[in-house]
Amino acid sequence: MQGEFAALGVMVAATEDTSRPIEVWSPHWEGFTLFLDLSTQWRATASPAGLIWLGLDYGAAEVVMRARGGRLDADLLSLLRDLEQAALPVLNQGD
């Protein structure tokens, strides 16, 4: 993921060892893969201090779910928002 940000000219420092696999519980798998599929759908704004990450584009989440043959229900949206809220402080941390 850092390589993708670097290609955009954005430096995001890793706060953990990202070379190790992580465990995702099966009830969270669909939300986790949706979160990964939305990696290009972040809303951001530019400021003198750099990019400020605002959140995910939920309209894009609906499109992805329809393409998967499913729908974005309340439980999946809640999980997606939890993942988004965990990611925002990391994305917005200063160097």
Summary of the structure (lengths in Angstrom):
residues: 95
radius of gyration: 14.2
end to end distance: 16.9
largest distance: 41.5
contacts: 194
relative contact order: 0.16
helix: 48%
strand: 14%
